[in-house]
Amino acid sequence: MRPAFEEQEKVRKMPINEVDLSRVSDGSYRGDFSYGGFTYEVEVSVKDHKIEGIEILRNRESKHAKKAEGVAEKVLEAQSLKVDAVTGATTTSKALLKAIENALTKGIER
């Protein structure tokens, strides 16, 4: 298997960890995830322990990458990271989910 396909497969199989929203303080948090020489970046707004909004700050400019942005709406609706990837854009969906996870983790009250 070629290295690019191996990396893509690792991203597709990586776990997305649930973040306990009851422990996330109000605020806006930036998170990112890098793979394939590109960094995906999001900003997640939280109020009253609910995700109020997810803004995609950096994403690739391909048809599949733009399609993957629909995963943010799924997270908003479910108030959870345990959502299915967007069909036809699995790898980018996973990259965006990991960026959202990384953003939310920054808001956990310690």
ZATIBA-760922 format. One record per residue: residue number from 1; residue in three letters; x, y, z of N, C-alpha, C in turn. Coordinates in steps of 0.02 Angstrom, whole numbers, plus 32768, in hexadecimal, padded with zeros to 4 digits. Atoms other than C-alpha are relative to their C-alpha. Layout:
! residues N
num|residuo|n_X|n_Y|n_Z|ca_X|ca_Y|ca_Z|c_X|c_Y|c_Z
NUM|ala|X|Y|Z|X|Y|Z|X|Y|Z
...
! end
This chain:
! residues 110
num|residuo|n_X|n_Y|n_Z|ca_X|ca_Y|ca_Z|c_X|c_Y|c_Z
1|met|802A|7FC5|8000|8000|8000|8000|802D|803E|8000
2|arg|7FD9|7FC2|8004|8042|80AD|7FD5|7FF8|8028|8040
3|pro|8003|7FDA|7FC1|806B|8122|8067|7FC3|802E|8006
4|ala|803A|7FD3|7FFD|7FE0|819E|8039|7FC1|7FD9|8011
5|phe|803B|8029|7FF2|7F5E|8113|803B|8002|7FE5|8047
6|glu|7FF9|8018|7FBA|7FA4|80D0|80E0|7FEA|8037|8030
7|glu|8012|7FC9|7FD4|7F93|817C|812F|7FB4|800C|7FFE
8|gln|8048|7FF6|8008|7EE3|8190|80E9|7FDA|7FCA|8026
9|glu|8021|8037|7FDD|7EB3|80E6|812F|8004|8009|804C
10|lys|7FF8|7FF2|7FB8|7EF8|8115|81DB|7FCE|8034|8017
11|val|8030|7FCC|7FEE|7E8C|81B2|81DB|7FBA|7FE4|8001
12|arg|8043|801D|8003|7DF2|8151|81A8|7FF1|7FD4|803C
13|lys|8009|802F|7FC8|7E0D|80D5|8237|800D|801F|8044
14|met|7FF0|7FE3|7FBE|7E42|814F|82BF|7FC1|800B|8029
15|pro|803B|7FF5|7FD5|7DCE|815B|8354|7FF2|804B|8009
16|ile|8016|7FBD|7FEE|7D6B|81F9|8371|7FE4|7FF9|8047
17|asn|8014|8006|7FBA|7D59|820E|842D|7FC9|8031|8011
18|glu|8036|7FD5|7FE9|7CBB|8251|847A|801C|8031|8034
19|val|7FED|7FCE|7FCE|7CD2|82F1|84DF|7FC3|800E|802B
20|asp|8037|7FF5|7FD1|7C66|8307|857A|7FF0|804B|8001
21|leu|8013|7FB9|8006|7C0E|83AB|8552|7FF0|8020|8043
22|ser|800F|7FE4|7FBD|7BDB|83BF|8609|803F|801B|8022
23|arg|7FC1|7FE8|7FE4|7C93|83E1|862C|8020|8037|7FD6
24|val|7FE4|7FCD|802D|7CAE|845F|859E|7FE4|8044|8013
25|ser|8014|7FBC|7FED|7CAB|8516|85D2|7FE6|8026|7FC3
26|asp|8017|7FD4|8035|7C51|859B|856D|803C|8020|7FDE
27|gly|7FCB|7FDE|8024|7CBE|85E5|84E6|8006|7FE5|7FB9
28|ser|7FF0|8017|8044|7D05|85CE|8438|8046|7FE2|8001
29|tyr|7FC2|8025|7FFE|7D8F|8552|841C|8014|7FEB|7FBA
30|arg|7FE5|8016|8041|7DFE|8531|8386|8022|7FBD|8009
31|gly|7FDF|8041|8001|7E37|8484|835C|8016|7FF1|7FB9
32|asp|7FE9|8013|8043|7E97|8438|82CD|8016|7FB7|8000
33|phe|7FE6|8043|800B|7ECF|8393|8285|8023|8001|7FBD
34|ser|7FD8|8001|803E|7F57|8376|8204|8007|7FBA|7FE5
35|tyr|7FF1|803E|8023|7F68|82ED|8185|800A|8010|7FB7
36|gly|7FF3|7FF7|8047|7FAB|82E1|80D5|801D|8044|7FF0
37|gly|7FE1|7FC0|800C|800D|8382|80E7|7FD0|803B|8004
38|phe|8032|7FCB|7FFA|7F6F|83E7|810B|7FE5|8001|8047
39|thr|801D|7FF9|7FBD|7F28|842A|81AD|7FB8|8018|7FF9
40|tyr|8047|7FEF|7FFD|7E6B|842C|81C5|7FF6|8027|8041
41|glu|8009|7FD7|7FC4|7E33|84B2|8240|7FB7|8015|8007
42|val|8045|7FED|7FF1|7D8D|84D7|8295|7FFF|802D|803E
43|glu|800E|7FDB|7FC3|7D46|854C|8318|7FBC|7FEA|8018
44|val|803D|801A|7FE3|7CC2|8506|838C|7FEA|802E|8039
45|ser|801C|7FD5|7FCC|7C51|8575|83F7|7FD3|7FD6|802D
46|val|8026|8026|7FCE|7C08|852F|8497|7FDF|8031|8030
47|lys|8024|7FD8|7FCF|7B83|857C|8507|7FD2|7FD1|8027
48|asp|802A|8029|7FD4|7B2C|852B|859B|800A|7FB5|7FF2
49|his|7FEC|8046|800C|7B88|8488|8574|7FE0|7FE2|7FC2
50|lys|801A|8016|8040|7B3F|847F|84C6|802A|801F|7FC9
51|ile|7FDD|7FE5|803A|7B96|8493|841F|7FD0|802F|7FDC
52|glu|802B|7FCD|8021|7B4E|8534|83D7|8011|8008|7FB6
53|gly|7FEC|7FF7|8046|7BB2|8539|8336|8043|7FE1|7FF3
54|ile|7FC0|801B|8017|7C3F|84EC|82D4|8011|8023|7FBF
55|glu|7FEA|7FDE|803C|7C9E|8554|8256|803E|7FDC|7FE5
56|ile|7FC6|8020|8021|7D13|84FF|81DB|802D|8039|7FE9
57|leu|7FD2|7FCA|8011|7DA9|8573|81D0|8030|7FED|7FC8
58|arg|7FD4|8018|8036|7E1A|8509|8161|7FEB|7FBA|7FEB
59|asn|8012|8040|801E|7DE8|847C|80ED|801D|8001|7FB9
60|arg|7FE9|8003|8045|7E27|8440|8046|7FCB|801C|7FD1
61|glu|802E|7FE3|8031|7DD9|8489|7FAA|7FE9|7FCC|7FCC
62|ser|8018|8033|802F|7D9B|83E6|7F5E|7FB6|7FF4|800B
63|lys|8047|8011|7FFB|7CEC|83A8|7F3D|7FF2|7FD4|803D
64|his|8009|802E|7FC7|7D00|831D|7FBF|8009|8025|8042
65|ala|7FF3|7FDB|7FC2|7D48|8393|8042|7FC5|802D|8011
66|lys|8039|7FD4|7FF3|7CB9|840D|802F|7FC3|7FD7|8016
67|lys|8037|802D|7FEC|7C3D|837D|803B|8007|7FEB|8049
68|ala|7FF2|8016|7FBB|7C90|8346|80DE|7FEC|8033|8034
69|glu|8013|7FCC|7FD0|7C64|83EC|8130|7FBB|7FF2|801E
70|gly|8041|8013|7FE6|7BB6|83A1|8148|8004|7FDC|8043
71|val|7FF7|8023|7FC1|7BFE|8340|81DA|7FF7|8030|803B
72|ala|8008|7FCE|7FCB|7BFD|83E2|8240|7FB5|8007|8013
73|glu|8048|7FFC|7FF3|7B3F|83ED|822E|7FE8|7FC2|8026
74|lys|8012|803D|7FDC|7B30|8338|8267|8013|8005|804A
75|val|7FE9|7FF8|7FBB|7B96|835F|8303|7FD3|8031|8026
76|leu|802D|7FCF|7FE1|7B2A|83F9|8328|7FBD|7FE0|8012
77|glu|8041|801F|7FF5|7A89|8396|8316|8003|7FCC|8038
78|ala|7FFA|8036|7FCF|7AC6|8303|837E|801D|8017|8043
79|gln|7FDC|7FE9|7FC4|7B28|836C|83FC|8031|7FC9|8017
80|ser|7FD4|8039|7FF3|7BA4|82DE|83EE|8031|7FF8|7FC5
81|leu|7FD0|8010|8034|7C3F|82AB|838E|7FF5|7FBA|7FE3
82|lys|800F|8044|8017|7BF7|81FC|8377|7FCD|8003|7FC8
83|val|802A|7FFB|803B|7BB0|821E|82CB|8023|7FDD|7FC6
84|asp|7FE3|8020|803A|7BCA|81C8|8225|8023|8034|7FD4
85|ala|7FDD|7FD6|8030|7C45|820F|81A8|7FD1|800C|7FC4
86|val|8027|7FF2|803D|7BFD|825E|810B|8015|7FCF|7FCB
87|thr|7FF3|8031|8034|7BEF|81D8|8085|8023|8021|7FC5
88|gly|7FDA|7FE5|8038|7C6E|81F5|7FFC|8036|8031|8015
89|ala|7FCE|7FD1|7FE6|7CD8|8263|806C|8016|7FEA|8046
90|thr|7FF1|801E|7FBE|7D07|81EE|80FA|803F|801C|801F
91|thr|7FC0|7FEC|7FE3|7DBC|8220|8111|7FFE|8049|8017
92|thr|8004|7FBA|7FEC|7D9D|82DB|8114|7FCE|8009|8039
93|ser|802F|7FFD|7FC9|7D05|82C1|8184|8023|7FEF|8042
94|lys|7FDB|8015|7FC3|7D75|8266|8201|8032|8036|8015
95|ala|7FD0|7FCB|7FEF|7DF8|82F0|81F7|7FDC|803B|8021
96|leu|8027|7FC9|7FE2|7D73|8374|821C|7FE5|7FEC|8045
97|leu|8017|8017|7FBE|7D2B|830B|82AA|8038|8003|8034
98|lys|7FC7|7FFE|7FD2|7DD8|82FC|82F8|8010|8048|8012
99|ala|7FF4|7FB9|7FF2|7DEF|83B9|82E8|7FCC|801A|8031
100|ile|8036|7FEC|7FD1|7D46|83D3|8340|800E|7FE4|8045
101|glu|7FEF|801E|7FC0|7D79|8359|83C8|8039|8027|8021
102|asn|7FC7|7FDB|7FE4|7E1E|83B5|83DF|7FEC|8045|8019
103|ala|8018|7FBF|7FEA|7DC3|845C|83EC|7FDA|7FF9|8042
104|leu|8028|8009|7FC4|7D46|841D|846D|802B|7FEE|803D
105|thr|7FD3|8014|7FCA|7DD1|83D0|84D5|8020|803C|8021
106|lys|7FE2|7FC3|7FE5|7E1D|847D|84EA|7FD2|8023|8033
107|gly|802F|7FDE|7FD4|7D7F|84B6|8544|7FEE|7FD9|803F
108|ile|8011|8029|7FC5|7D7A|842C|85C7|8019|8022|803F
109|glu|7FEF|7FE2|7FBF|7D76|8473|8677|802E|7FD1|8025
110|arg|7FCE|802A|7FDD|7E0C|8434|86D7|7FFD|800D|8049
! end
